[in-house]
Amino acid sequence: MSTPEQAAPSSASLLVRAATGHPGPYPPVWFMRQAGRSLPEYRALRANQAMLDACRDPGLITEITLQPVRRHHVDAAIFFSDIVVPLVAIGLGIDIVPGTGPVIDRRFESEADLDRLRELTPDDVPYITEAVKALVGELGGTPLIGFAGAPFTLASYLVEGGPSKDHARTKALMHGRPVLWGSLLNRLAVITRAFLQVQIDAGVAAIQLFDSWAGALSRADYERFVLPHSRSVLEPLAATGVPRIHFGVGTGELLASMRAAGADVVGVDWRVPLDEAARRLGPGAVVQGNLDPAILFAPWGVVEAEVRRVVEQGRAASGHIFNLGHGVPPETDPDVLTRIVELVHSLS
């Protein structure tokens, strides 16, 4: 499964080297949501299988995580899971509804709801430990990326009751009841950090904190209400030596603040060119991204030109991990992803 560049331990992989500002001959490539969605072998495996059930089955987690590595020869695997898994593990009633996303049975509304957010322990998620250890053994020198949802994004789901376009309830609670808001995010930060630590202890080579909805905030609100809690997740994990990637959508104005939360690598969506992102982030920055997922549906000549542009602009940073600016759309032709990997690998 491993390429010659990946024959060494995952700690010496292209991904870890790039994440720590010591890039190799070309940017490592992986794709958010590569594990699933667009792959026919994934859809066949997941037929009649609920998402959360799949996320708690070590055998399925392992197979789904490996599928894109086998097919695309990407430079990293992303652990197959979902950001609400730790919340379900501590007993919250959440369902992932196809076509909608996570739906919460009881919205978070008051101080009494804090009691439902107990700390997470490794015994709550034995399937995570089992699957990570199995994957590390299978992947050899190909690094495995673990991940979790950031406190703000998890809070938004809990407060809204599901996905939201305007995050109105979330912002109302954040501004109107800041003490309760702080208590909510404190508890979510503890849960998230514990969930990431479980993955690190089991052997992942890097972790990514997804703050999917942080782009809904102004920089001032992000720095006041969110950054301290993301920092309380990421900064303590620095001692593990595992690179920390921080990503959100629509976060062009927040990039420097997200780096300040304790990120070794900042993910950039397609709205900000990587050379400009590197400038905003400051000296020594490492970036991840940022091909617009919509480009995957364009003719190959367009895709190739855009990939070359992203790689060239990524050279302005101290390190660059090639990725999309968001997740792989489910309608994507998998062969296009394979060709992108081959192209990036040729751009030394």
Long-range contacts (C-beta under 8 A, 24 or more apart in sequence): 1-66, 1-69, 1-70, 1-138, 1-139, 1-140, 1-142, 2-139, 2-140, 2-141, 2-142, 3-73, 5-75, 6-75, 6-140, 6-141, 6-142, 7-140, 7-141, 8-141, 9-141, 10-136, 10-139, 10-140, 10-141, 10-142, 10-143, 10-144, 10-205, 11-205, 12-141, 13-75, 13-76, 13-141, 13-142, 13-143, 13-205, 14-75, 15-75, 15-76, 15-143, 15-145, 15-205, 15-206, 15-243, 15-321, 16-143, 16-205, 16-206, 16-243, 17-319, 18-286, 18-319, 18-320, 18-321, 19-206, 19-243, 19-245, 19-264, 19-265, 19-286, 19-319, 19-321, 20-243, 20-264, 20-286, 20-319, 21-284, 21-286, 21-318, 21-319, 22-319, 23-318, 23-319, 23-320, 25-348, 26-311, 26-344, 26-345, 26-346, 26-347, 26-348, 27-311, 27-314, 27-320, 27-321, 27-322, 27-344, 27-347, 28-75, 28-76, 28-321, 28-322, 29-74, 29-75, 29-321, 29-322, 29-323, 29-340, 29-341, 29-344, 29-345, 30-74, 30-75, 30-76, 30-77, 30-78, 30-145, 30-321, 30-322, 30-323, 31-68, 31-72, 31-74, 31-78, 31-323, 31-324, 31-327, 31-328, 31-337, 32-78, 32-247, 32-323, 32-324, 32-326, 32-327, 32-328, 33-78, 33-327, 33-328, 34-68, 34-72, 34-74, 34-78, 34-328, 34-337, 35-64, 35-65, 35-67, 35-68, 35-77, 35-78, 35-79, 35-80, 36-64, 36-67, 36-80, 37-327, 37-328, 37-329, 37-330, 37-332, 38-328, 38-329, 38-330, 38-331, 38-332, 38-333, 38-334, 38-337, 39-67, 39-68, 39-71, 39-334, 40-334, 41-67, 41-71, 42-67, 50-96, 51-82, 51-96, 51-98, 52-82, 52-84, 52-85, 52-88, 52-94, 52-95, 52-96, 54-80, 55-80, 55-81, 55-82, 55-85, 56-85, 56-127, 57-127, 58-127, 58-130, 58-131, 58-134, 61-127, 61-131, 61-135, 62-131, 62-134, 62-135, 62-138, 65-131, 65-135, 65-144, 66-135, 66-138, 66-139, 68-337, 69-139, 69-142, 71-334, 71-338, 72-334, 72-337, 72-338, 72-341, 73-338, 73-341, 73-342, 74-341, 75-142, 75-143, 75-341, 76-142, 76-143, 76-144, 76-145, 76-205, 76-206, 77-135, 77-139, 77-142, 77-143, 77-144, 77-145, 78-144, 78-145, 78-147, 78-208, 79-131, 79-132, 79-135, 79-144, 79-145, 79-146, 79-147, 79-199, 79-204, 81-128, 81-147, 83-147, 83-148, 83-149, 83-153, 83-154, 83-210, 83-212, 84-149, 84-154, 84-157, 85-125, 85-128, 85-195, 86-120, 86-124, 86-125, 86-148, 86-191, 86-192, 86-194, 86-195, 87-154, 87-158, 87-191, 89-120, 89-124, 89-125, 90-116, 90-117, 90-118, 90-119, 90-120, 90-124, 90-191, 91-116, 91-118, 92-116, 92-117, 92-158, 94-157, 97-162, 100-162, 100-163, 101-162, 101-163, 102-157, 102-162, 102-163, 103-161, 103-162, 104-157, 104-158, 104-160, 104-161, 104-162, 107-158, 107-159, 107-160, 107-161, 107-169, 108-155, 108-158, 108-159, 108-184, 109-159, 110-180, 111-180, 111-183, 114-180, 114-183, 114-184, 114-187, 117-184, 117-187, 117-188, 117-191, 119-190, 119-191, 119-194, 120-190, 120-191, 120-194, 120-195, 120-198, 121-194, 122-198, 122-201, 125-195, 125-198, 128-195, 128-198, 128-199, 128-202, 129-198, 129-201, 129-202, 132-199, 132-202, 132-203, 132-204, 133-202, 133-203, 136-202, 136-203, 136-204, 143-204, 143-205, 143-206, 144-203, 144-204, 144-205, 144-206, 145-204, 145-205, 145-206, 145-207, 145-208, 145-245, 146-196, 146-199, 146-200, 146-204, 146-206, 146-207, 146-208, 147-196, 147-199, 147-207, 147-208, 147-209, 147-210, 148-192, 148-195, 148-196, 148-199, 148-207, 148-209, 148-210, 148-233, 149-192, 149-209, 149-210, 149-211, 149-212, 150-192, 150-209, 150-210, 150-211, 150-212, 150-214, 150-226, 150-230, 150-233, 150-246, 150-248, 151-185, 151-188, 151-189, 151-192, 151-226, 151-229, 151-230, 151-233, 152-185, 152-211, 152-213, 152-214, 152-217, 152-225, 152-226, 152-229, 152-230, 153-210, 153-211, 153-212, 153-213, 153-214, 154-188, 154-191, 154-192, 155-181, 155-184, 155-185, 155-188, 156-213, 156-216, 158-184, 159-184, 164-213, 166-216, 167-213, 167-216, 171-216, 171-217, 171-221, 174-221, 174-225, 178-225, 181-225, 182-229, 185-225, 185-226, 185-229, 186-229, 186-232, 188-229, 189-229, 189-230, 189-232, 189-233, 192-233, 193-232, 193-233, 193-236, 193-237, 196-233, 196-237, 197-237, 197-240, 200-237, 200-240, 200-242, 204-242, 205-242, 205-243, 206-242, 206-243, 206-244, 206-245, 207-237, 207-242, 207-243, 207-244, 207-245, 208-244, 208-245, 208-246, 208-247, 208-267, 209-233, 209-234, 209-244, 209-245, 209-246, 209-247, 209-263, 210-247, 210-248, 211-246, 211-247, 211-248, 211-251, 211-258, 212-248, 212-249, 213-248, 213-249, 214-248, 214-251, 214-254, 214-258, 215-248, 215-249, 215-250, 215-251, 215-252, 215-254, 215-269, 216-250, 217-254, 218-253, 219-253, 219-254, 219-257, 222-254, 222-257, 223-257, 227-257, 227-258, 227-260, 227-261, 230-258, 230-261, 230-262, 231-260, 231-261, 231-262, 233-262, 234-261, 234-262, 234-263, 235-261, 235-262, 237-262, 238-262, 245-288, 245-321, 247-288, 249-325, 249-326, 252-277, 252-280, 255-280, 255-281, 256-280, 256-281, 256-282, 259-285, 265-319, 265-321, 267-323, 268-325, 269-325, 269-326, 270-324, 270-325, 270-326, 271-325, 273-313, 274-310, 274-313, 274-314, 274-316, 274-317, 274-320, 275-313, 275-314, 275-316, 275-317, 277-317, 278-316, 278-317, 278-318, 279-316, 281-317, 283-318, 284-318, 285-317, 285-318, 286-317, 286-318, 286-319, 286-320, 286-321, 287-314, 287-317, 287-319, 287-320, 287-321, 288-320, 288-321, 288-322, 288-323, 289-321, 289-322, 289-323, 289-324, 289-325, 290-323, 290-324, 290-325, 291-322, 291-323, 291-324, 291-325, 291-340, 292-324, 292-325, 293-324, 293-325, 293-326, 293-327, 293-328, 293-329, 293-332, 294-329, 296-324, 296-328, 296-329, 296-332, 296-333, 296-336, 296-337, 297-329, 297-331, 297-332, 300-336, 300-339, 303-336, 303-339, 303-340, 304-343, 307-340, 307-343, 307-344, 308-343, 308-347, 311-344, 311-347
